[in-house]
């Protein structure tokens, strides 16, 4: 967003990359996190496998480009924010809007039932999973999507991946419900209020910017002003997080939560996930 806004004639105060660095806390020691470069490599390899599978079944399929930006991979699940990231991109809200405008997702096309079944599978091969965070998931093992993922990551990926994500979500839920986490957020909230930006939770500043986006998007000047406001607000947010030691507090709470929640079986599942992920990444580099 910084580059886009500057190219559009905006000058932003402050120097990106200066200041303290907060801890980037993620559940399961970051097992479910991918860098953007990794995500693109895996996406492209998976799409090629889907296309080959569909061709073998007599169906046409065009490999779909990855339209999301790096923000989706880099956004912290708790809403933690480093001063560097805040100075460069704010919360990524206006930046992601600009990215989507220049990289719109492909339009959906109406497809016949046979094409859809080839892609996602048939009811006869449907599997139901109850994930650790309480979410229920269904997929069919005979679809090209499931086949491509099994080919790239391994035969157990279609089960291991959603279960691991469910474990990560369960950890996040436990952390956010913990009294220690809530106390840390209250300290951060007090800092934000003193700076003139009242916020009761870590998502509140993002909601403030997001609520203005639709109206601002209609006018280029207003959108640039919103981008500057976003970077300014995110900078205050990140500063308060560092000042109150928020990321360190979240890390301590998360470590305790994972020790209490994760069974030996859960940890083996996460280890399989990491091994499958490494195998897939090695294949994309070959």
C-alpha positions as CSV (number, residue, x, y, z in Angstrom):
1,X,0.0,0.0,0.0
2,X,2.9,2.4,0.8
3,X,4.1,2.2,-2.8
4,X,0.7,2.5,-4.3
5,X,-0.2,5.5,-2.3
6,X,3.1,7.2,-2.9
7,X,2.8,6.6,-6.6
8,X,-0.6,8.2,-6.4
9,X,0.9,11.4,-5.0
10,X,0.9,10.8,-1.2
11,X,3.7,11.5,1.1
12,X,3.7,9.6,4.4
13,X,5.3,10.7,7.6
14,X,7.8,8.5,9.4
15,X,10.4,6.0,8.3
16,X,9.3,2.4,7.8
17,X,11.4,-0.2,9.5
18,X,12.4,1.9,12.5
19,X,11.5,1.0,16.1
20,X,11.2,-2.1,18.3
21,X,10.3,-5.4,16.8
22,X,7.4,-7.2,18.5
23,X,7.2,-11.0,18.7
24,X,5.1,-12.6,15.9
25,X,3.2,-15.2,18.0
26,X,1.3,-17.9,16.1
27,X,-0.3,-21.1,17.3
28,X,1.5,-24.5,17.0
29,X,4.9,-22.7,16.7
30,X,3.8,-21.3,13.4
31,X,3.2,-24.7,11.8
32,X,0.2,-23.6,9.8
33,X,1.9,-20.4,8.5
34,X,3.3,-20.1,5.0
35,X,5.3,-17.4,3.5
36,X,3.7,-15.8,0.5
37,X,6.4,-17.3,-1.8
38,X,5.6,-20.7,-0.4
39,X,1.9,-20.3,-0.8
40,X,2.3,-19.2,-4.4
41,X,4.5,-22.2,-5.3
42,X,2.2,-24.7,-3.6
43,X,-0.9,-23.1,-5.2
44,X,0.5,-23.2,-8.7
45,X,1.7,-26.8,-8.3
46,X,-1.7,-27.9,-6.9
47,X,-3.6,-26.1,-9.8
48,X,-1.4,-27.9,-12.4
49,X,-2.3,-31.2,-10.7
50,X,-6.0,-30.4,-10.7
51,X,-5.8,-29.4,-14.4
52,X,-4.1,-32.7,-15.3
53,X,-6.6,-34.7,-13.3
54,X,-9.5,-32.9,-15.0
55,X,-8.0,-33.5,-18.5
56,X,-7.7,-37.2,-17.7
57,X,-11.4,-37.2,-17.0
58,X,-12.3,-35.5,-20.2
59,X,-13.1,-32.2,-18.6
60,X,-11.6,-28.8,-19.5
61,X,-10.0,-26.8,-16.6
62,X,-7.8,-23.7,-16.6
63,X,-5.4,-23.5,-13.7
64,X,-6.5,-20.6,-11.6
65,X,-4.0,-17.8,-10.6
66,X,-3.5,-17.0,-7.0
67,X,-5.1,-13.6,-6.6
68,X,-4.6,-12.9,-2.9
69,X,-1.6,-10.8,-1.9
70,X,1.0,-11.5,0.7
71,X,-1.1,-10.0,3.4
72,X,-3.2,-13.1,3.8
73,X,-0.2,-15.2,4.7
74,X,1.4,-12.5,6.9
75,X,-1.5,-11.2,8.9
76,X,-1.2,-12.3,12.6
77,X,-4.2,-14.4,13.7
78,X,-4.4,-12.5,17.0
79,X,-4.1,-9.1,15.4
80,X,-0.6,-8.5,16.6
81,X,1.3,-5.9,14.6
82,X,4.9,-4.9,14.3
83,X,5.9,-1.2,14.0
84,X,7.6,-2.1,10.7
85,X,4.5,-3.7,9.2
86,X,2.3,-0.8,10.5
87,X,4.6,1.8,8.8
88,X,4.7,-0.1,5.5
89,X,1.1,-1.2,5.1
90,X,-1.0,-0.3,8.0
91,X,-3.5,-3.1,8.5
92,X,-3.4,-3.9,4.8
93,X,-7.0,-2.9,4.3
94,X,-6.6,-0.1,1.7
95,X,-3.6,-2.0,0.3
96,X,-5.6,-5.1,-0.2
97,X,-8.4,-3.2,-1.9
98,X,-5.9,-1.6,-4.3
99,X,-4.4,-5.0,-5.0
100,X,-7.8,-6.6,-5.7
101,X,-8.7,-3.8,-8.1
102,X,-5.6,-4.5,-10.1
103,X,-5.9,-8.3,-9.7
104,X,-9.6,-9.2,-9.8
105,X,-10.5,-12.8,-9.2
106,X,-11.6,-14.8,-12.3
107,X,-15.4,-14.7,-12.9
108,X,-17.3,-17.8,-12.0
109,X,-18.8,-19.7,-14.9
110,X,-21.9,-21.9,-14.8
111,X,-20.8,-25.6,-15.0
112,X,-22.5,-28.9,-15.6
113,X,-22.9,-31.4,-12.8
114,X,-20.5,-33.8,-14.4
115,X,-17.8,-31.1,-14.4
116,X,-18.4,-30.2,-10.8
117,X,-18.3,-33.8,-9.7
118,X,-15.1,-34.4,-11.5
119,X,-13.6,-31.4,-9.7
120,X,-14.9,-31.8,-6.1
121,X,-16.1,-35.4,-6.1
122,X,-19.2,-37.4,-5.7
123,X,-21.6,-37.9,-2.8
124,X,-20.7,-41.6,-2.7
125,X,-17.2,-40.8,-1.7
126,X,-18.0,-38.1,0.8
127,X,-16.1,-38.0,4.1
128,X,-17.2,-36.0,7.2
129,X,-14.8,-34.6,9.7
130,X,-15.4,-33.1,13.1
131,X,-12.5,-30.7,13.7
132,X,-11.0,-29.9,17.1
133,X,-12.5,-26.4,17.1
134,X,-16.0,-27.9,16.7
135,X,-16.4,-27.2,13.0
136,X,-17.8,-29.9,10.8
137,X,-16.2,-30.4,7.3
138,X,-17.2,-32.5,4.4
139,X,-15.2,-33.4,1.2
140,X,-15.2,-36.1,-1.4
141,X,-12.1,-38.2,-1.8
142,X,-12.7,-38.9,-5.6
143,X,-12.6,-35.3,-6.7
144,X,-9.6,-33.8,-8.6
145,X,-9.1,-31.2,-5.9
146,X,-8.7,-33.9,-3.2
147,X,-6.6,-36.0,-5.5
148,X,-4.3,-33.1,-6.4
149,X,-3.7,-32.3,-2.7
150,X,-3.0,-35.9,-1.9
151,X,-0.5,-36.1,-4.8
152,X,1.3,-32.9,-3.7
153,X,1.3,-33.3,0.1
154,X,0.6,-37.0,0.7
155,X,-2.3,-39.3,1.2
156,X,-3.2,-38.1,4.7
157,X,-3.2,-34.3,3.9
158,X,-6.9,-34.0,3.3
159,X,-7.4,-35.1,6.9
160,X,-4.3,-33.9,8.6
161,X,-4.5,-30.3,7.2
162,X,-8.0,-29.4,8.4
163,X,-7.5,-31.2,11.7
164,X,-4.3,-29.2,12.3
165,X,-6.1,-25.9,11.3
166,X,-8.8,-26.9,13.8
167,X,-6.2,-27.4,16.5
168,X,-4.7,-23.9,15.7
169,X,-8.2,-22.3,15.9
170,X,-8.8,-24.1,19.2
171,X,-5.6,-22.7,20.7
172,X,-6.5,-19.2,19.5
173,X,-9.9,-19.5,21.1
174,X,-8.4,-20.6,24.4
175,X,-5.8,-17.8,24.4
176,X,-8.4,-15.1,23.7
177,X,-10.6,-16.4,26.5
178,X,-7.8,-16.5,29.0
179,X,-7.8,-13.9,31.8
180,X,-4.1,-13.2,31.2
181,X,-4.8,-12.4,27.6
182,X,-7.7,-10.2,28.5
183,X,-5.7,-8.3,31.0
184,X,-3.0,-7.7,28.5
185,X,-5.5,-6.4,26.0
186,X,-6.9,-4.0,28.6
187,X,-3.5,-2.5,29.1
188,X,-3.2,-2.1,25.3
189,X,-6.7,-0.6,25.2
190,X,-5.7,2.0,27.9
191,X,-2.7,3.0,25.8
192,X,-4.8,3.4,22.7
193,X,-7.3,5.5,24.6
194,X,-4.6,7.8,26.0
195,X,-3.3,8.2,22.4
196,X,-6.8,9.3,21.3
197,X,-7.9,6.1,19.6
198,X,-10.3,4.2,21.9
199,X,-10.5,0.5,21.2
200,X,-11.8,-2.4,23.3
201,X,-10.3,-5.2,21.3
202,X,-7.5,-5.8,18.8
203,X,-9.9,-5.9,15.8
204,X,-11.6,-2.6,16.7
205,X,-9.0,-0.4,14.8
206,X,-9.3,-2.5,11.7
207,X,-13.1,-2.2,11.9
208,X,-12.8,1.5,12.1
209,X,-10.8,1.7,8.8
210,X,-12.9,-1.1,7.1
211,X,-16.1,0.7,7.9
212,X,-14.9,3.8,5.9
213,X,-13.6,1.8,2.9
214,X,-16.7,1.5,0.8
215,X,-17.4,5.2,0.8
216,X,-13.8,6.2,0.4
217,X,-13.3,3.8,-2.6
218,X,-15.6,6.0,-4.7
219,X,-13.1,8.9,-4.6
220,X,-9.4,8.6,-5.2
221,X,-8.5,11.5,-3.0
222,X,-10.6,10.2,-0.1
223,X,-9.1,6.7,-0.5
224,X,-5.6,8.2,-0.3
225,X,-6.6,10.0,2.9
226,X,-8.0,6.8,4.3
227,X,-4.7,5.1,3.5
228,X,-2.8,7.7,5.4
229,X,-5.2,7.5,8.4
230,X,-4.8,3.7,8.3
231,X,-1.1,3.9,8.5
232,X,-1.2,6.5,11.3
233,X,-3.7,4.4,13.3
234,X,-1.8,1.2,12.8
235,X,1.4,2.9,13.9
236,X,-0.2,4.0,17.2
237,X,-1.6,0.5,17.6
238,X,1.8,-1.2,17.0
239,X,3.4,1.3,19.4
240,X,0.9,0.5,22.1
241,X,1.5,-3.2,21.6
242,X,5.2,-2.8,22.1
243,X,4.8,-0.4,25.0
244,X,2.5,-2.7,26.9
245,X,4.4,-5.9,26.0
246,X,1.3,-7.4,24.4
247,X,3.0,-9.9,22.1
248,X,5.1,-11.3,24.9
249,X,2.0,-11.7,27.1
250,X,0.2,-13.5,24.3
251,X,3.2,-15.8,23.8
252,X,3.1,-16.7,27.5
253,X,-0.6,-17.4,27.5
254,X,-0.4,-19.4,24.3
255,X,2.4,-21.6,25.6
256,X,0.4,-22.4,28.7
257,X,-2.8,-23.1,26.6
258,X,-1.0,-25.4,24.2
259,X,0.6,-27.3,27.1
260,X,-2.9,-27.9,28.6
261,X,-4.9,-28.5,25.4
262,X,-2.7,-30.5,23.0
263,X,-2.5,-34.2,23.6
264,X,0.3,-36.5,22.4
265,X,-1.9,-37.5,19.5
266,X,-2.5,-33.8,18.6
267,X,1.2,-33.2,18.5
268,X,1.8,-36.2,16.2
269,X,-0.8,-34.8,13.9
270,X,0.9,-31.4,13.8
271,X,4.3,-33.2,13.2
272,X,2.7,-35.0,10.2
273,X,1.3,-31.7,8.9
274,X,4.8,-30.1,9.1
275,X,6.4,-33.1,7.4
276,X,3.8,-33.1,4.6
277,X,4.3,-29.4,4.1
278,X,8.1,-29.8,3.8
279,X,7.6,-32.6,1.4
280,X,5.4,-30.5,-0.8
281,X,7.7,-27.5,-0.7
282,X,10.6,-29.7,-1.7
283,X,8.6,-31.0,-4.6
284,X,7.9,-27.5,-5.8
285,X,11.6,-26.7,-5.7
286,X,12.6,-29.7,-7.8
